[in-house]
């Protein structure tokens, strides 16, 4: 629905989403664009990319947000491969804090999570989707909204165009945890579309190739629960944060990675 460019806004580098030309005659696209803008204007949170401004009265229409030169988590993982256990936990908690407060409506993926200059993760508004609310806690992707069939983070019920609830976020989170631990998306090197089909249609899950000593205890169990085929079996993000805190505490108590958990981020885990 749009293209992304780096530009300067009052002398500062920013990221700009520009609405595609063919969208101006499509009321649904205009509505979705304004929906995204409305949400971004309202959100102020350290784990969400900061909204800077917008152009809505002239063509091209644009949304401007803060720019992060370190790029997105997906590109970072492609470059770095498997992350250290401490970094995996820190990144996991950054993401979980965002989702816990349901700050933005989107299909979570490593591509719409940015790294700031300090190494903290922030969720970008790019990738917001328009939902049709079925009830207070259930929704469906709105008619006319397009979904990427190669998005490996997409829960099976979304892939099948079914009614879903917030448990889809837990599924996406589980896939990202796996990717951070393994250094590759599930079923790599199969094409992404094939991996999505294996997980979403055939309900298969990839093996953990990395030996258990290279990732925190209980992490595999948490991932298995997060990407469970049955939404009701997935944990809430309040539960996920408690579990991650417990993993950090366990690792610190048993001397894993020695000074890893003396870093400042550990003091601010409980929210």
KEKOL-888203 format. One line per 8 residues: number of its first residue (from 1); for each residue x negated, y, z of C-alpha. Coordinates in pm, 1 decimal, decimal comma. Example, Ala and Ser with C-alpha at 12.3 -4.5 7.8 and 13.67 -1.06 7.14 Angstrom:
! residues 2
1) -1230,0/-450,0/780,0 | -1367,0/-106,0/714,0
This chain:
! residues 271
1) 0,0/0,0/0,0 | -303,9/224,4/28,2 | -674,1/265,2/-29,5 | -933,5/358,4/230,7 | -1210,6/612,8/199,6 | -1467,4/783,6/417,7 | -1437,1/1162,4/415,0 | -1521,1/1469,5/623,8
9) -1261,8/1644,2/839,7 | -1382,1/1973,5/993,1 | -1740,7/1857,4/947,2 | -1687,9/1514,6/1104,4 | -1680,5/1181,4/921,6 | -1335,9/1020,2/927,7 | -1158,9/719,9/776,0 | -872,6/808,5/543,7
17) -585,2/592,8/424,7 | -443,1/727,6/98,1 | -101,1/611,9/-16,1 | -110,1/453,3/-362,3 | 38,3/661,8/-645,2 | 298,9/402,3/-740,2 | 438,4/410,2/-385,2 | 581,3/762,5/-407,9
25) 885,6/639,9/-600,0 | 941,8/349,1/-360,7 | 1148,6/447,8/-52,6 | 1039,5/130,8/130,3 | 670,9/217,9/91,7 | 727,2/576,7/203,8 | 922,5/453,1/505,3 | 648,5/204,3/600,3
33) 382,3/474,9/565,9 | 575,6/712,7/793,0 | 639,2/427,9/1037,3 | 264,4/369,2/1063,6 | 200,7/741,1/1110,4 | 463,3/771,6/1385,5 | 309,4/486,8/1583,9 | -45,8/616,5/1550,2
41) 56,6/965,8/1663,8 | 202,8/823,8/1985,7 | -82,3/594,3/2086,2 | -374,8/716,1/2295,7 | -577,9/427,5/2433,3 | -953,0/350,2/2453,0 | -900,2/27,1/2257,9 | -714,7/192,5/1967,7
49) -880,2/394,1/1690,3 | -800,6/760,9/1751,6 | -552,4/935,3/1523,2 | -696,9/1258,2/1379,8 | -436,0/1398,4/1143,2 | -221,1/1342,3/836,5 | -108,0/1489,4/506,7 | 263,6/1427,6/448,7
57) 392,8/1735,2/264,0 | 162,6/1707,5/-36,6 | 49,0/1432,7/-271,5 | -154,8/1227,7/-207,2 | -17,7/1147,9/138,1 | -288,5/1048,4/387,2 | -348,1/925,1/739,6 | -678,0/1026,0/898,5
65) -838,0/840,4/1190,9 | -1180,2/834,5/1357,1 | -1457,0/671,2/1155,2 | -1669,2/385,3/1285,5 | -1992,0/336,9/1086,6 | -2048,0/-9,6/1235,9 | -1744,7/-131,8/1043,4 | -1491,3/-398,9/1132,0
73) -1525,6/-714,0/1339,9 | -1482,9/-938,2/1034,0 | -1782,5/-783,8/857,3 | -1980,3/-788,8/1180,6 | -1917,1/-1161,7/1224,8 | -2015,6/-1231,2/864,2 | -2344,5/-1052,1/925,2 | -2421,4/-1178,5/1276,7
81) -2266,0/-1525,2/1270,8 | -2197,0/-1691,6/1604,4 | -2187,6/-1444,4/1893,6 | -2344,5/-1490,8/2234,3 | -2106,0/-1608,8/2508,1 | -2128,8/-1274,1/2688,7 | -2046,9/-1073,6/2376,3 | -1762,4/-1311,2/2289,6
89) -1608,8/-1253,8/2632,7 | -1653,4/-877,0/2616,8 | -1499,5/-857,2/2270,0 | -1217,8/-1091,1/2373,7 | -1127,6/-868,3/2667,3 | -1133,8/-553,3/2451,7 | -884,0/-713,1/2212,8 | -668,0/-860,6/2489,5
97) -634,0/-523,1/2661,9 | -492,8/-373,2/2343,2 | -244,9/-652,0/2280,6 | -132,9/-674,5/2643,2 | 19,3/-327,6/2621,2 | 161,8/-386,8/2270,6 | 15,5/-60,6/2147,8 | 64,2/-122,2/1775,5
105) 280,4/-354,4/1566,3 | 52,9/-547,6/1338,1 | -80,6/-885,1/1235,7 | -406,8/-896,5/1428,4 | -714,5/-984,8/1229,2 | -1087,2/-926,9/1252,6 | -1052,5/-686,5/959,9 | -841,2/-433,7/1150,0
113) -1059,1/-430,9/1460,8 | -1341,6/-178,4/1449,3 | -1669,2/-146,4/1641,5 | -1750,7/193,7/1785,0 | -2104,8/325,5/1831,5 | -2120,2/180,8/2183,9 | -2019,3/-167,5/2072,4 | -1664,0/-146,6/2207,7
121) -1381,7/-285,5/1994,9 | -1093,2/-66,6/1883,1 | -783,6/-174,8/1693,5 | -715,7/26,7/1379,6 | -368,6/115,5/1257,6 | -455,7/-7,1/909,9 | -259,9/-327,8/868,1 | 53,1/-217,7/1049,4
129) 360,9/-397,0/923,4 | 723,6/-295,9/921,9 | 943,4/-530,4/1121,7 | 1313,5/-598,6/1123,7 | 1413,7/-636,2/1487,5 | 1637,5/-935,3/1548,6 | 1662,4/-880,0/1924,3 | 1467,4/-708,4/2201,5
137) 1180,0/-957,3/2180,4 | 1219,4/-1115,6/1836,9 | 1147,6/-983,7/1490,0 | 1096,0/-1071,7/1127,2 | 877,9/-912,2/863,7 | 1097,0/-657,0/687,5 | 1219,2/-734,6/337,9 | 980,9/-596,0/78,7
145) 680,7/-601,0/311,0 | 395,2/-800,3/165,5 | 178,1/-1037,9/366,0 | -163,3/-1164,8/265,2 | -130,7/-1541,3/214,3 | -505,5/-1575,8/274,7 | -485,7/-1415,1/620,6 | -615,1/-1696,2/840,9
153) -509,0/-1506,1/1154,5 | -140,7/-1523,7/1059,8 | 69,4/-1751,3/1281,0 | 253,7/-2038,0/1107,9 | 595,7/-1887,5/1178,8 | 494,8/-1561,3/1009,5 | 346,7/-1755,0/716,7 | 678,3/-1938,5/679,4
161) 871,4/-1608,6/693,2 | 1054,8/-1710,8/1010,1 | 1171,3/-1510,8/1310,0 | 885,1/-1466,0/1555,9 | 795,8/-1305,8/1887,9 | 481,2/-1171,9/2054,8 | 329,3/-1518,4/2073,6 | 201,6/-1461,5/1718,2
169) -60,2/-1232,1/1872,8 | -188,7/-1515,6/2090,3 | -228,3/-1729,2/1777,1 | -428,9/-1457,8/1598,7 | -637,3/-1410,4/1911,0 | -718,0/-1781,7/1926,5 | -843,2/-1778,0/1567,7 | -1065,7/-1478,1/1642,7
177) -1207,8/-1648,6/1952,4 | -1290,5/-1954,8/1742,6 | -1456,5/-1736,5/1480,3 | -1667,9/-1556,1/1740,7 | -1783,4/-1885,8/1894,1 | -1841,5/-2072,6/1567,4 | -1960,9/-1785,4/1350,8 | -1717,1/-1877,8/1072,3
185) -1342,5/-1887,4/1013,0 | -1152,7/-2215,9/1067,7 | -1227,4/-2486,6/808,3 | -1509,8/-2285,4/651,2 | -1630,4/-2319,3/371,1 | -1286,4/-2406,8/233,3 | -1115,0/-2108,6/63,8 | -918,8/-1891,0/305,7
193) -586,1/-1967,7/138,2 | -649,4/-2340,0/186,7 | -745,6/-2286,0/551,0 | -421,3/-2094,0/608,6 | -220,5/-2377,8/454,3 | -397,9/-2640,2/665,4 | -320,9/-2449,3/983,2 | 17,6/-2300,7/898,2
201) 184,6/-2582,5/705,5 | -0,1/-2899,0/805,9 | -58,3/-2776,9/1166,8 | -418,8/-2897,3/1154,9 | -689,7/-2739,3/1367,0 | -1064,9/-2731,4/1296,2 | -1323,5/-2916,4/1500,0 | -1558,4/-2725,8/1728,2
209) -1900,6/-2772,9/1573,0 | -2095,1/-2571,2/1828,7 | -2201,0/-2776,2/2130,4 | -2010,1/-2699,2/2448,9 | -2318,5/-2570,5/2628,6 | -2321,7/-2274,1/2388,5 | -1984,3/-2134,1/2494,1 | -1816,1/-2072,1/2830,5
217) -1636,9/-2357,2/3007,7 | -1260,7/-2362,9/2948,9 | -1289,8/-2151,5/2632,1 | -1198,0/-2440,3/2403,2 | -891,2/-2514,6/2614,0 | -782,9/-2150,2/2593,8 | -825,7/-2144,0/2214,9 | -625,4/-2466,2/2175,9
225) -341,6/-2314,3/2378,0 | -351,3/-1983,4/2189,2 | -319,5/-2138,2/1843,0 | -74,8/-2408,9/1946,7 | 176,3/-2481,2/1664,1 | 466,9/-2429,1/1907,3 | 498,4/-2059,9/2003,1 | 645,5/-2141,2/2345,2
233) 324,1/-2325,6/2438,8 | 100,3/-2022,0/2383,6 | -10,4/-1811,9/2682,8 | 89,0/-1448,3/2733,4 | -182,6/-1185,6/2723,3 | -151,8/-1122,0/3094,6 | -232,5/-1491,5/3138,3 | -511,5/-1472,9/2880,9
241) -678,8/-1183,7/3063,9 | -659,1/-1373,5/3393,8 | -814,4/-1678,0/3223,9 | -1094,4/-1471,0/3069,9 | -1166,4/-1304,0/3403,7 | -1184,6/-1648,3/3561,8 | -1428,5/-1767,6/3293,9 | -1650,5/-1463,6/3352,8
249) -1641,2/-1522,1/3728,6 | -1723,4/-1890,8/3685,3 | -2016,9/-1818,4/3455,7 | -2153,8/-1553,5/3690,8 | -2117,4/-1777,3/3995,8 | -2295,7/-2068,3/3831,1 | -2581,9/-1861,1/3695,4 | -2490,4/-1876,0/3325,2
257) -2685,8/-1617,2/3123,6 | -2834,8/-1477,3/3448,4 | -2806,6/-1097,5/3421,6 | -2537,6/-1103,2/3153,1 | -2252,1/-1023,6/3388,6 | -2424,5/-740,1/3570,8 | -2341,4/-511,9/3279,4 | -2101,7/-219,4/3345,2
265) -1817,5/-369,7/3141,2 | -1763,8/-644,5/3398,5 | -1661,0/-392,7/3663,8 | -1365,9/-277,1/3453,2 | -1215,7/-610,1/3349,1 | -911,4/-603,9/3577,8 | -631,6/-387,4/3438,6
